[in-house]
Amino acid sequence: MQFLTQDIRTDATTQTDRDNCINNSYLSLAGIRGFWRKRSTTVTLTADTVAYDLLAAFSDIYRLYYRQSGKFYEVEVINDARWLEVSATATTDSGSPRFARVTQTSATQNQVELTPPPSSSFISSVSSTLTLEYFIEITRLTAAGDELILPANLRHAVAYLAAYEFA
């Protein structure tokens, strides 16, 4: 892709500028919440535990759910203000999680919190897991061989946008 952003100068400064234009264009296009960013994983539950660590590549939650007796149940992901209301009014008993929120415990660690915390009977009825669908974090390209996560029909747009930015 770099050949589209080349100019007649070949010094290291313009190469860095071209690389930055490519990365900026890639981050702009790949940052859209498209299907190419969505991943799925399971959260293994422990009785009476509220917080569960998320993957390092996690950027934002799409949906959290479980299947129980062949039925689909979504755990509602709510904001912090609503969380304070429902977690403060919830009983201290564990049961079937109804609400969740995402928190960040450090610069590199995200967690999902559940209320009410899952009970042991709930855990055995859902095979010990919740399904988490999430968007991955987009990272800058660092080497010429790095692979874009964009689908094939959008990859060419990175080069055109980079050439426009470089110009």
Residue frames as a rotation matrix with the C-alpha (Angstrom) as fourth column:
MET 1
0.560 0.828 0.000 0.00
0.828 -0.560 0.000 0.00
0.000 0.000 -1.000 0.00
GLN 2
0.215 -0.506 -0.836 2.86
0.413 -0.728 0.547 2.38
-0.885 -0.462 0.052 0.60
PHE 3
-0.666 -0.509 0.546 3.53
0.691 -0.146 0.707 2.79
-0.280 0.848 0.449 -3.13
LEU 4
0.152 0.806 0.572 0.30
0.877 -0.377 0.298 4.79
0.456 0.456 -0.764 -3.42
THR 5
0.938 0.195 -0.288 1.53
0.323 -0.793 0.517 7.37
-0.128 -0.578 -0.806 -0.94
GLN 6
0.040 -0.999 -0.021 5.08
0.859 0.024 0.511 7.68
-0.510 -0.039 0.859 -2.26
ASP 7
0.932 0.069 -0.355 6.49
-0.120 -0.867 -0.484 10.87
-0.341 0.494 -0.800 -3.65
ILE 8
0.745 -0.661 -0.088 9.75
-0.009 0.122 -0.993 11.52
0.667 0.740 0.084 -5.47
ARG 9
-0.004 -0.750 0.662 11.66
-0.895 -0.292 -0.337 11.97
0.446 -0.594 -0.670 -2.22
THR 10
0.432 0.124 -0.893 12.88
0.037 0.987 0.155 8.79
0.901 -0.101 0.422 -0.56
ASP 11
-0.584 -0.698 0.415 14.27
-0.394 -0.204 -0.896 10.11
0.710 -0.687 -0.156 2.69
ALA 12
-0.767 0.195 -0.612 13.29
0.534 0.723 -0.438 8.58
0.357 -0.663 -0.658 6.03
THR 13
-0.851 0.461 -0.251 11.11
-0.155 -0.678 -0.718 11.55
-0.501 -0.573 0.649 7.02
THR 14
-0.333 0.771 -0.543 8.67
-0.937 -0.206 0.283 11.08
0.106 0.603 0.791 4.16
GLN 15
-0.522 0.138 -0.842 8.61
-0.048 0.980 0.191 7.32
0.851 0.140 -0.505 4.75
THR 16
-0.889 0.197 -0.413 7.57
0.441 0.130 -0.888 7.95
-0.121 -0.972 -0.203 8.35
ASP 17
-0.640 0.678 -0.361 4.93
-0.594 -0.735 -0.326 10.40
-0.487 0.006 0.874 7.14
ARG 18
-0.356 0.490 -0.796 3.60
-0.721 0.398 0.567 7.84
0.595 0.776 0.211 4.65
ASP 19
-0.700 0.049 -0.712 3.48
0.351 0.892 -0.284 5.15
0.622 -0.449 -0.642 7.34
ASN 20
-0.872 0.389 -0.298 1.60
0.136 -0.392 -0.910 7.51
-0.470 -0.834 0.289 9.66
CYS 21
-0.483 0.714 -0.506 -0.91
-0.868 -0.468 0.168 8.33
-0.117 0.521 0.846 6.92
ILE 22
-0.419 0.294 -0.859 -1.52
-0.285 0.856 0.432 4.63
0.862 0.426 -0.275 6.32
ASN 23
-0.804 0.078 -0.590 -1.97
0.544 0.498 -0.675 3.96
0.241 -0.864 -0.443 10.04
ASN 24
-0.801 0.531 -0.277 -4.29
-0.265 -0.729 -0.631 6.94
-0.537 -0.432 0.724 10.50
SER 25
-0.369 0.666 -0.649 -6.41
-0.884 -0.037 0.465 5.85
0.285 0.745 0.602 7.54
TYR 26
-0.531 0.108 -0.840 -6.51
0.066 0.994 0.086 2.26
0.845 -0.010 -0.535 8.76
LEU 27
-0.895 0.173 -0.410 -7.54
0.426 0.061 -0.903 3.28
-0.131 -0.983 -0.128 12.29
SER 28
-0.669 0.670 -0.321 -10.23
-0.633 -0.740 -0.228 5.55
-0.391 0.051 0.919 10.91
LEU 29
-0.199 0.602 -0.773 -11.76
-0.803 0.353 0.481 2.87
0.562 0.716 0.413 8.68
ALA 30
-0.479 -0.046 -0.877 -11.26
0.183 0.972 -0.151 -0.13
0.859 -0.233 -0.457 10.96
GLY 31
-1.000 0.013 0.026 -12.59
-0.029 -0.283 -0.959 1.76
-0.005 -0.959 0.283 13.97
ILE 32
-0.270 0.959 -0.091 -16.16
-0.864 -0.199 0.462 1.54
0.425 0.204 0.882 12.71
ARG 33
-0.403 0.165 0.900 -18.13
-0.643 0.649 -0.406 -1.02
-0.652 -0.742 -0.156 14.70
GLY 34
0.113 0.383 -0.917 -18.39
-0.941 0.337 0.024 -3.43
0.318 0.860 0.399 11.80
PHE 35
0.941 0.337 -0.008 -18.66
-0.325 0.913 0.245 -7.20
0.090 -0.228 0.970 11.86
TRP 36
0.422 -0.859 -0.289 -14.89
0.157 0.383 -0.910 -7.47
0.893 0.339 0.297 11.35
ARG 37
-0.442 -0.587 0.679 -14.33
-0.551 -0.419 -0.721 -6.15
0.708 -0.693 -0.138 14.88
LYS 38
0.393 0.697 0.600 -16.82
-0.907 0.185 0.378 -8.41
0.152 -0.693 0.705 16.66
ARG 39
-0.611 -0.560 -0.559 -15.59
-0.362 0.827 -0.431 -11.46
0.703 -0.061 -0.708 18.56
SER 40
0.579 0.804 0.135 -17.21
-0.563 0.275 0.780 -13.93
0.590 -0.527 0.612 20.91
THR 41
-0.642 -0.727 -0.245 -15.93
-0.264 0.509 -0.819 -15.61
0.720 -0.461 -0.519 24.06
THR 42
0.389 0.752 -0.532 -17.29
0.353 0.412 0.840 -17.25
0.851 -0.514 -0.105 27.16
VAL 43
-0.229 -0.345 0.910 -17.18
-0.757 -0.526 -0.389 -15.99
0.613 -0.778 -0.141 30.72
THR 44
-0.266 0.073 -0.961 -16.76
0.359 0.933 -0.028 -18.87
0.895 -0.353 -0.275 33.17
LEU 45
0.294 0.558 0.776 -18.91
-0.491 -0.608 0.624 -18.20
0.820 -0.564 0.095 36.21
THR 46
-0.729 -0.415 -0.544 -18.15
0.327 0.488 -0.809 -18.74
0.601 -0.768 -0.220 39.89
ALA 47
0.212 0.908 -0.362 -20.89
0.795 0.055 0.604 -18.77
0.569 -0.416 -0.710 42.51
ASP 48
0.743 0.285 -0.605 -21.46
0.627 -0.612 0.482 -15.45
-0.233 -0.738 -0.634 44.30
THR 49
-0.394 -0.905 -0.157 -18.74
0.703 -0.407 0.583 -13.66
-0.592 0.119 0.797 42.28
VAL 50
0.539 0.646 -0.541 -19.59
0.236 -0.732 -0.639 -10.22
-0.808 0.217 -0.547 40.91
ALA 51
0.519 -0.421 -0.744 -16.57
-0.725 -0.678 -0.122 -9.25
-0.454 0.602 -0.657 38.71
TYR 52
0.597 -0.320 0.735 -14.95
0.494 0.869 -0.023 -11.21
-0.632 0.377 0.677 35.87
ASP 53
-0.231 -0.794 -0.562 -11.81
-0.154 -0.540 0.827 -10.24
-0.961 0.278 0.002 33.92
LEU 54
0.880 0.472 -0.045 -12.11
-0.071 0.038 -0.997 -9.54
-0.469 0.881 0.066 30.19
LEU 55
0.468 -0.708 0.529 -9.61
0.872 0.466 -0.149 -10.14
-0.140 0.531 0.836 27.41
ALA 56
-0.275 -0.689 -0.671 -6.82
0.484 -0.702 0.523 -7.64
-0.831 -0.181 0.526 26.77
ALA 57
-0.914 -0.096 0.395 -8.06
0.405 -0.290 0.867 -7.00
0.031 0.952 0.304 23.21
PHE 58
-0.025 0.988 -0.154 -11.50
0.994 0.008 -0.111 -5.97
-0.108 -0.155 -0.982 24.53
SER 59
-0.893 -0.206 0.401 -12.70
0.284 -0.948 0.145 -2.54
0.350 0.243 0.905 23.43
ASP 60
-0.597 0.770 0.224 -16.47
-0.800 -0.552 -0.236 -2.42
-0.058 -0.320 0.946 23.97
ILE 61
-0.717 0.397 0.573 -19.27
0.097 0.871 -0.482 -4.82
-0.691 -0.290 -0.662 24.79
TYR 62
-0.805 0.522 -0.282 -21.82
-0.398 -0.123 0.909 -5.78
0.439 0.844 0.307 22.16
ARG 63
0.346 0.938 0.017 -23.99
-0.708 0.249 0.661 -8.27
0.616 -0.241 0.750 24.04
LEU 64
-0.834 -0.478 0.276 -23.89
-0.535 0.579 -0.614 -10.61
0.133 -0.660 -0.739 27.04
TYR 65
0.202 0.972 -0.118 -26.27
-0.934 0.228 0.276 -13.57
0.296 0.055 0.954 27.20
TYR 66
-0.804 -0.353 0.478 -26.92
-0.478 0.863 -0.166 -17.13
-0.353 -0.362 -0.863 28.25
ARG 67
-0.218 0.735 -0.642 -29.14
-0.591 0.424 0.686 -20.02
0.776 0.529 0.342 27.24
GLN 68
-0.822 0.068 0.566 -31.21
-0.489 0.427 -0.761 -21.77
-0.293 -0.902 -0.317 29.85
SER 69
-0.280 0.704 0.653 -33.52
0.213 0.709 -0.672 -24.69
-0.936 -0.049 -0.349 29.06
GLY 70
-0.312 0.064 0.948 -33.26
0.926 0.244 0.288 -23.88
-0.213 0.968 -0.136 25.37
LYS 71
0.773 0.609 0.175 -34.24
0.631 -0.768 -0.111 -20.22
0.067 0.196 -0.978 25.78
PHE 72
-0.237 -0.827 0.510 -32.13
0.722 -0.502 -0.477 -17.14
0.650 0.255 0.716 25.08
TYR 73
0.770 0.397 -0.499 -31.71
0.633 -0.573 0.521 -14.56
-0.079 -0.717 -0.693 27.87
GLU 74
0.092 -0.737 0.670 -29.80
0.459 -0.565 -0.685 -11.34
0.883 0.371 0.287 27.47
VAL 75
0.100 -0.183 -0.978 -28.12
0.950 -0.275 0.149 -9.73
-0.296 -0.944 0.147 30.46
GLU 76
0.830 0.311 0.462 -28.80
0.464 -0.845 -0.265 -6.00
0.309 0.435 -0.846 30.10
VAL 77
-0.283 -0.948 -0.144 -25.60
0.950 -0.256 -0.178 -3.95
0.132 -0.187 0.973 29.94
ILE 78
0.761 0.646 0.055 -26.20
0.607 -0.740 0.289 -0.63
0.228 -0.186 -0.956 31.69
ASN 79
0.124 -0.711 0.692 -24.29
0.038 -0.693 -0.720 2.55
0.992 0.116 -0.059 32.48
ASP 80
-0.728 -0.574 -0.376 -22.76
0.380 0.119 -0.917 3.43
0.571 -0.810 0.131 35.84
ALA 81
-0.736 0.502 0.454 -25.63
-0.656 -0.693 -0.298 5.64
0.165 -0.517 0.840 37.02
ARG 82
0.330 0.880 -0.340 -28.19
-0.746 0.464 0.477 2.92
0.578 0.097 0.810 36.40
TRP 83
-0.086 -0.472 -0.878 -25.82
0.199 0.855 -0.479 0.36
0.976 -0.215 0.021 37.95
LEU 84
-0.933 -0.280 0.227 -25.79
-0.129 -0.329 -0.935 2.29
0.337 -0.902 0.271 41.21
GLU 85
-0.227 0.936 0.270 -29.59
-0.967 -0.250 0.055 2.17
0.119 -0.248 0.961 41.28
VAL 86
0.553 0.550 -0.625 -30.05
-0.550 0.805 0.222 -1.52
0.626 0.221 0.748 40.53
SER 87
-0.188 -0.673 -0.715 -27.09
0.243 0.674 -0.698 -2.84
0.952 -0.305 0.037 42.50
ALA 88
-0.889 -0.125 0.441 -28.07
-0.347 -0.447 -0.824 -0.80
0.301 -0.886 0.354 45.57
THR 89
-0.086 0.951 0.298 -31.69
-0.994 -0.061 -0.093 -1.98
-0.071 -0.304 0.950 45.46
ALA 90
0.163 0.101 -0.981 -30.89
-0.420 0.907 0.024 -5.60
0.893 0.408 0.190 44.61
THR 91
0.941 0.142 0.307 -30.94
-0.338 0.405 0.850 -8.11
-0.003 -0.903 0.429 47.37
THR 92
0.029 -0.987 0.157 -27.67
-0.961 0.016 0.277 -9.52
-0.276 -0.159 -0.948 48.56
ASP 93
0.334 0.152 0.930 -28.84
-0.077 0.988 -0.134 -12.95
-0.939 -0.026 0.342 47.45
SER 94
-0.766 -0.562 -0.313 -27.32
-0.413 0.056 0.909 -14.47
-0.493 0.825 -0.274 44.36
GLY 95
0.251 0.879 0.406 -29.43
0.031 0.412 -0.911 -15.71
-0.968 0.241 0.076 41.47
SER 96
0.265 -0.087 0.960 -29.76
0.946 0.215 -0.241 -15.13
-0.186 0.973 0.139 37.74
PRO 97
-0.635 -0.552 -0.541 -27.77
0.448 -0.833 0.325 -12.09
-0.630 -0.036 0.776 36.60
ARG 98
0.457 0.853 0.251 -30.08
0.785 -0.254 -0.565 -9.44
-0.418 0.455 -0.786 35.15
PHE 99
0.992 -0.125 -0.020 -27.72
-0.124 -0.923 -0.363 -6.50
0.027 0.363 -0.932 34.72
ALA 100
0.344 -0.938 0.037 -24.06
0.912 0.343 0.224 -5.99
-0.223 -0.044 0.974 33.84
ARG 101
0.964 -0.188 -0.189 -21.61
-0.229 -0.947 -0.226 -3.14
-0.136 0.261 -0.956 33.47
VAL 102
0.499 -0.865 0.056 -18.06
0.693 0.360 -0.624 -2.87
0.520 0.350 0.779 32.21
THR 103
0.952 -0.291 -0.091 -15.40
-0.154 -0.716 0.681 -1.33
-0.264 -0.634 -0.727 34.45
GLN 104
0.484 -0.872 -0.068 -11.70
0.065 0.113 -0.991 -0.72
0.873 0.475 0.112 34.07
THR 105
0.939 -0.115 -0.323 -9.56
0.339 0.176 0.924 -1.72
-0.050 -0.978 0.204 37.01
SER 106
0.073 -0.937 -0.341 -6.21
0.244 -0.315 0.917 -0.65
-0.967 -0.151 0.206 35.53
ALA 107
-0.108 -0.179 -0.978 -4.77
-0.756 -0.624 0.198 0.63
-0.646 0.761 -0.068 32.28
THR 108
-0.713 -0.280 -0.643 -4.77
-0.665 0.559 0.495 -2.89
0.221 0.780 -0.585 30.84
GLN 109
-0.934 0.324 -0.151 -7.57
0.352 0.904 -0.242 -4.71
0.058 -0.280 -0.958 32.65
ASN 110
-0.466 0.875 0.128 -11.30
-0.765 -0.472 0.439 -4.49
0.445 0.107 0.889 32.02
GLN 111
-0.965 0.245 0.094 -13.94
0.148 0.804 -0.575 -6.37
-0.217 -0.541 -0.813 33.97
VAL 112
-0.348 0.936 0.050 -17.61
-0.250 -0.144 0.957 -7.13
0.904 0.320 0.284 33.60
GLU 113
-0.957 0.113 0.267 -19.67
-0.257 0.094 -0.962 -6.95
-0.134 -0.989 -0.061 36.79
LEU 114
-0.517 0.802 -0.300 -22.97
0.176 0.443 0.879 -8.80
0.838 0.402 -0.370 37.29
THR 115
-0.889 0.334 0.314 -25.91
-0.393 -0.203 -0.897 -8.13
-0.236 -0.920 0.312 39.56
PRO 116
0.719 -0.194 0.668 -27.20
-0.639 0.196 0.744 -10.14
-0.275 -0.961 0.017 41.20
PRO 117
-0.399 -0.913 -0.087 -24.15
-0.898 0.370 0.239 -12.39
-0.185 0.174 -0.967 41.35
PRO 118
0.011 0.424 -0.905 -24.72
-0.635 0.702 0.321 -15.83
0.772 0.572 0.277 39.84
SER 119
0.338 0.181 0.923 -25.89
-0.870 0.434 0.234 -18.54
-0.358 -0.883 0.305 42.23
SER 120
-0.700 -0.627 0.342 -24.59
-0.487 0.770 0.412 -22.11
-0.522 0.122 -0.844 42.12
SER 121
-0.082 0.736 0.672 -27.99
0.407 0.641 -0.651 -23.38
-0.910 0.220 -0.352 40.90
PHE 122
0.771 0.294 -0.565 -27.97
-0.318 -0.592 -0.741 -20.79
-0.553 0.750 -0.363 38.09
ILE 123
-0.104 -0.922 -0.374 -24.42
-0.922 -0.051 0.383 -21.76
-0.372 0.385 -0.845 37.13
SER 124
-0.698 -0.152 0.700 -25.29
-0.042 0.984 0.171 -25.45
-0.715 0.090 -0.694 36.85
SER 125
0.291 0.901 0.321 -28.37
0.393 0.194 -0.899 -24.63
-0.872 0.388 -0.298 34.74
VAL 126
0.897 0.002 -0.442 -26.34
-0.357 -0.588 -0.726 -22.66
-0.261 0.809 -0.527 32.16
SER 127
0.784 -0.620 0.021 -23.30
0.575 0.714 -0.399 -24.97
0.233 0.325 0.917 31.97
SER 128
0.313 -0.680 -0.663 -21.13
0.789 -0.202 0.580 -22.54
-0.529 -0.705 0.473 33.96
THR 129
-0.707 -0.697 0.120 -20.78
0.632 -0.547 0.548 -19.88
-0.317 0.464 0.828 31.25
LEU 130
0.496 0.683 -0.536 -22.18
0.148 -0.675 -0.723 -16.68
-0.855 0.280 -0.436 29.80
THR 131
0.089 -0.447 0.890 -21.48
0.994 0.098 -0.050 -15.74
-0.065 0.889 0.453 26.19
LEU 132
0.250 -0.123 -0.960 -19.85
0.178 -0.969 0.170 -12.36
-0.952 -0.214 -0.221 25.67
GLU 133
0.341 -0.160 0.926 -19.86
0.932 -0.074 -0.356 -10.74
0.125 0.984 0.124 22.24
TYR 134
0.484 -0.303 -0.821 -17.52
0.312 -0.816 0.486 -7.77
-0.817 -0.491 -0.301 22.09
PHE 135
0.953 -0.266 0.145 -15.61
0.024 -0.409 -0.912 -5.44
0.302 0.873 -0.384 19.80
ILE 136
0.371 -0.898 -0.237 -11.83
0.923 0.327 0.204 -5.76
-0.106 -0.294 0.950 19.69
GLU 137
0.542 -0.326 -0.774 -9.49
-0.004 -0.923 0.386 -2.83
-0.840 -0.206 -0.501 20.14
ILE 138
0.910 -0.270 0.315 -7.87
0.333 0.021 -0.943 -1.60
0.248 0.963 0.109 16.94
THR 139
0.442 -0.840 -0.316 -4.09
0.291 -0.199 0.936 -1.33
-0.849 -0.505 0.156 17.06
ARG 140
0.534 -0.331 -0.778 -1.71
-0.732 -0.642 -0.229 0.48
-0.423 0.691 -0.585 14.74
LEU 141
0.946 -0.322 -0.040 0.17
0.225 0.741 -0.632 -1.45
0.233 0.589 0.774 12.08
THR 142
0.677 -0.735 -0.036 3.81
-0.335 -0.351 0.875 -1.84
-0.655 -0.580 -0.483 13.10
ALA 143
-0.437 -0.838 0.327 5.42
-0.053 0.388 0.920 -3.87
-0.898 0.385 -0.214 10.30
ALA 144
-0.580 0.155 -0.800 5.04
-0.801 -0.291 0.524 -4.03
-0.152 0.944 0.293 6.54
GLY 145
-0.824 0.197 -0.531 3.65
-0.078 0.890 0.450 -7.55
0.561 0.412 -0.718 6.82
ASP 146
-0.826 0.560 0.069 0.91
-0.075 0.012 -0.997 -6.72
-0.559 -0.829 0.032 9.34
GLU 147
-0.728 0.639 0.249 -2.51
0.599 0.415 0.685 -7.90
0.334 0.648 -0.685 8.24
LEU 148
-0.758 0.568 0.321 -5.50
-0.588 -0.808 0.042 -5.55
0.283 -0.157 0.946 8.18
ILE 149
-0.795 0.543 0.269 -8.66
0.216 0.669 -0.711 -6.76
-0.566 -0.507 -0.650 9.92
LEU 150
-0.212 0.732 -0.647 -10.84
-0.724 -0.562 -0.399 -5.06
-0.656 0.384 0.649 7.32
PRO 151
0.402 0.392 0.827 -12.75
0.287 0.804 -0.521 -7.23
-0.869 0.447 0.211 4.87
ALA 152
-0.395 -0.678 0.620 -11.28
0.766 0.129 0.630 -7.47
-0.507 0.723 0.469 1.35
ASN 153
0.154 0.530 0.834 -13.81
0.915 -0.394 0.082 -5.07
0.372 0.751 -0.546 -0.17
LEU 154
0.979 0.203 -0.021 -12.70
0.193 -0.890 0.412 -2.25
0.064 -0.408 -0.911 2.19
ARG 155
0.379 -0.907 -0.183 -8.94
0.683 0.140 0.717 -2.75
-0.625 -0.396 0.673 2.23
HIS 156
-0.174 -0.453 0.874 -8.32
0.940 -0.341 0.010 -0.69
0.294 0.824 0.485 -0.90
ALA 157
0.706 0.533 0.467 -9.96
0.383 -0.841 0.382 2.32
0.596 -0.091 -0.798 0.77
VAL 158
0.689 -0.534 -0.490 -7.06
0.471 -0.184 0.863 2.55
-0.550 -0.826 0.125 3.25
ALA 159
-0.306 -0.874 0.378 -4.59
0.876 -0.103 0.471 3.29
-0.373 0.475 0.797 0.44
TYR 160
-0.076 0.343 0.936 -6.80
0.716 -0.635 0.290 5.95
0.694 0.692 -0.197 -1.15
LEU 161
0.902 0.431 -0.015 -7.51
0.300 -0.602 0.740 7.68
0.310 -0.672 -0.673 2.15
ALA 162
0.416 -0.840 -0.348 -3.79
0.605 -0.030 0.795 7.56
-0.678 -0.542 0.496 3.07
ALA 163
-0.396 -0.548 0.737 -2.81
0.916 -0.286 0.280 9.06
0.057 0.786 0.616 -0.30
TYR 164
0.383 0.622 0.683 -5.36
0.498 -0.762 0.414 11.83
0.778 0.181 -0.602 0.21
GLU 165
0.945 -0.047 -0.324 -4.05
0.285 -0.370 0.884 12.56
-0.161 -0.928 -0.336 3.71
PHE 166
0.081 -0.997 -0.001 -0.43
0.790 0.063 0.610 12.48
-0.608 -0.050 0.792 2.55
ALA 167
-0.199 -0.095 0.975 -1.19
0.856 -0.501 0.126 14.89
0.477 0.860 0.181 -0.31
